[in-house]
Amino acid sequence: MSQPAEASVTETRTRLIQAAREAFMEEGYRASVDGIAARAGVAKQTLYNHFPSKDELFSESASLASDAIVVSLDGQTGDVRATLIRFGTTFRQRVHGAEGLAMFRTLMAEAARFPALAQTYFAKGPEQTAARLAGFLARAMADGRLRQDDPRFAAEMLLGMLINLDHFRCISGKPPLPEAQEEARIGQIVDCFLRAYAQRA
């Protein structure tokens, strides 16, 4: 008998997060809790039953974006290059896409006034992504598919390479790279990374 209720709770939470993401993209962090609840079709108290504050709702959006990125690493044990290409493609789509850019702009606009919000966003978004990528690279190093080194440093370096100057181009309003160029760019980045971490003869 509890399953329908549990499903309803999950569906409501999902609707709230989606409504919040849309509101934050359109209005920034000034989006009202009342407006988010209305978008989701629930009472404001229902929103607060799921999320104690707007900060929590905002940071949850970061967590879900990170989940969508790191899922490309799960269960992958074979071809390191193919796995990193998939990861890099998903990562850049999220970071350079309209939603990722909107969330980034919102965070940067509010970070000075709400440092705790920025810290929570970092912990649930970029930090989670880096940690999961480091875990994958550590396994590849242990299996001899990459040379032994600090996997956390390697993860952060690869993430920096994937963001690169393209992030600032997107933030500045320049159009994204055409699909063929985007695929080639990701391949170049991953190949450069793999050369740096290739097993030494």
C-alpha positions as CSV (number, residue, x, y, z in Angstrom):
1,M,0.0,0.0,0.0
2,S,3.0,2.3,0.5
3,Q,4.2,2.1,-3.1
4,P,1.7,4.6,-4.6
5,A,2.5,7.1,-1.8
6,E,6.2,6.7,-2.3
7,A,5.8,7.2,-6.1
8,S,3.8,10.3,-5.5
9,V,6.4,11.8,-3.2
10,T,9.1,11.1,-5.8
11,E,7.0,12.6,-8.6
12,T,6.3,15.7,-6.6
13,R,10.0,16.1,-5.8
14,T,10.9,15.7,-9.4
15,R,8.3,18.3,-10.5
16,L,9.6,20.7,-7.9
17,I,13.2,20.4,-9.1
18,Q,12.2,20.8,-12.7
19,A,10.1,23.8,-11.9
20,A,13.0,25.3,-9.9
21,R,15.5,24.7,-12.7
22,E,13.2,26.5,-15.2
23,A,12.6,29.4,-12.8
24,F,16.3,29.8,-12.0
25,M,17.2,29.8,-15.7
26,E,14.6,32.5,-16.5
27,E,14.8,34.7,-13.4
28,G,18.1,33.8,-11.6
29,Y,18.2,33.2,-7.9
30,R,15.6,35.9,-7.3
31,A,13.0,33.5,-8.5
32,S,10.4,33.3,-5.7
33,V,9.5,30.1,-3.8
34,D,5.8,30.9,-4.5
35,G,6.5,31.0,-8.2
36,I,8.4,27.8,-8.1
37,A,5.6,26.0,-6.2
38,A,3.0,27.4,-8.6
39,R,5.1,26.1,-11.6
40,A,5.1,22.7,-10.0
41,G,1.4,22.8,-9.2
42,V,1.9,22.4,-5.5
43,A,1.4,24.5,-2.3
44,K,4.3,26.4,-1.0
45,Q,4.2,24.3,2.2
46,T,4.6,21.2,0.0
47,L,7.8,22.6,-1.4
48,Y,9.1,23.3,2.1
49,N,8.3,19.7,3.1
50,H,10.7,18.6,0.4
51,F,13.3,21.4,0.6
52,P,13.9,23.4,3.8
53,S,15.1,26.4,1.8
54,K,15.6,27.8,-1.7
55,D,19.4,27.2,-1.2
56,E,18.7,23.5,-0.9
57,L,16.5,23.5,-4.0
58,F,19.2,25.3,-6.0
59,S,21.9,23.0,-4.9
60,E,19.8,19.9,-5.7
61,S,19.7,21.1,-9.3
62,A,23.5,21.0,-9.3
63,S,23.5,17.5,-7.8
64,L,21.2,16.2,-10.5
65,A,23.3,17.8,-13.3
66,S,26.3,16.1,-11.8
67,D,24.5,12.7,-11.7
68,A,23.7,13.0,-15.3
69,I,27.4,13.6,-16.1
70,V,29.0,10.9,-14.0
71,V,26.5,8.2,-15.0
72,S,28.5,7.9,-18.2
73,L,31.4,6.4,-16.1
74,D,29.4,3.8,-14.3
75,G,30.1,0.2,-15.1
76,Q,32.8,1.0,-17.6
77,T,35.9,-1.1,-17.3
78,G,37.1,-1.7,-20.9
79,D,38.0,1.0,-23.3
80,V,39.3,4.0,-21.4
81,R,39.3,6.3,-24.4
82,A,35.7,5.5,-25.3
83,T,34.5,6.0,-21.7
84,L,36.3,9.4,-21.5
85,I,34.9,10.5,-24.8
86,R,31.3,9.7,-23.5
87,F,32.1,11.4,-20.3
88,G,33.6,14.5,-22.0
89,T,30.6,14.7,-24.4
90,T,28.1,14.7,-21.6
91,F,30.1,17.0,-19.4
92,R,30.5,19.7,-22.1
93,Q,26.8,19.4,-23.1
94,R,25.9,20.1,-19.4
95,V,28.4,22.8,-18.7
96,H,28.2,24.6,-22.0
97,G,24.4,24.1,-22.6
98,A,21.8,26.7,-21.9
99,E,20.8,25.3,-18.5
100,G,24.4,24.9,-17.3
101,L,25.3,28.4,-18.4
102,A,22.2,29.9,-16.7
103,M,23.0,28.1,-13.5
104,F,26.6,29.3,-13.6
105,R,25.6,32.9,-14.2
106,T,23.1,32.7,-11.4
107,L,25.7,31.3,-9.0
108,M,28.3,33.8,-9.9
109,A,25.8,36.7,-9.4
110,E,24.9,35.4,-5.9
111,A,28.1,33.9,-4.6
112,A,29.3,37.0,-2.8
113,R,26.0,37.5,-1.0
114,F,25.4,33.8,-0.4
115,P,28.8,32.1,0.1
116,A,27.1,29.0,1.7
117,L,25.0,28.6,-1.4
118,A,28.2,28.6,-3.6
119,Q,29.9,26.1,-1.3
120,T,26.9,23.7,-1.4
121,Y,26.6,24.0,-5.1
122,F,30.3,23.2,-5.4
123,A,30.0,20.2,-3.1
124,K,27.0,18.7,-4.9
125,G,28.1,19.6,-8.4
126,P,31.8,20.0,-9.5
127,E,33.2,18.2,-6.4
128,Q,31.0,15.2,-7.0
129,T,31.9,15.1,-10.6
130,A,35.6,15.3,-9.9
131,A,35.5,12.7,-7.2
132,R,33.7,10.2,-9.4
133,L,36.0,10.8,-12.3
134,A,39.0,10.4,-10.0
135,G,37.6,7.0,-8.9
136,F,37.3,5.9,-12.5
137,L,40.9,7.0,-13.3
138,A,42.2,5.3,-10.1
139,R,40.7,2.0,-11.3
140,A,42.2,2.4,-14.7
141,M,45.6,3.2,-13.1
142,A,45.3,0.1,-10.8
143,D,44.5,-2.1,-13.8
144,G,47.5,-0.8,-15.8
145,R,45.5,1.0,-18.4
146,L,46.9,4.3,-17.3
147,R,50.2,5.0,-15.6
148,Q,50.2,5.4,-11.9
149,D,49.8,9.0,-10.7
150,D,47.5,11.1,-8.5
151,P,44.0,10.3,-9.8
152,R,42.5,13.4,-8.2
153,F,45.0,15.7,-9.9
154,A,44.4,13.8,-13.2
155,A,40.6,14.2,-12.9
156,E,40.9,17.9,-12.2
157,M,43.3,18.4,-15.1
158,L,41.0,16.6,-17.5
159,L,38.0,18.6,-16.3
160,G,39.9,21.8,-16.9
161,M,40.9,20.7,-20.3
162,L,37.2,19.9,-21.1
163,I,36.0,23.3,-19.9
164,N,38.9,25.4,-21.4
165,L,38.4,28.7,-23.2
166,D,35.2,27.3,-24.8
167,H,33.4,28.0,-21.5
168,F,34.2,31.7,-21.7
169,R,33.2,31.8,-25.3
170,C,29.8,30.4,-24.4
171,I,29.4,32.7,-21.4
172,S,30.2,35.6,-23.7
173,G,27.3,34.6,-25.9
174,K,29.2,33.1,-28.8
175,P,27.5,30.2,-30.6
176,P,28.5,26.6,-29.7
177,L,30.9,24.8,-32.0
178,P,29.3,22.9,-34.8
179,E,28.7,19.2,-34.0
180,A,31.6,17.9,-36.1
181,Q,34.0,20.4,-34.6
182,E,32.7,19.6,-31.1
183,E,33.3,15.9,-31.5
184,A,36.8,16.6,-32.9
185,R,37.6,18.9,-30.0
186,I,36.6,16.3,-27.4
187,G,38.7,13.7,-29.2
188,Q,41.7,15.9,-29.2
189,I,41.3,16.7,-25.5
190,V,41.0,13.1,-24.5
191,D,43.9,12.0,-26.7
192,C,46.1,14.7,-25.2
193,F,45.1,13.5,-21.7
194,L,45.8,9.9,-22.5
195,R,49.2,10.7,-23.9
196,A,50.1,12.4,-20.7
197,Y,49.0,9.3,-18.7
198,A,50.2,6.6,-21.0
199,Q,52.2,3.8,-19.5
200,R,55.9,4.5,-19.8
201,A,58.0,2.0,-21.8
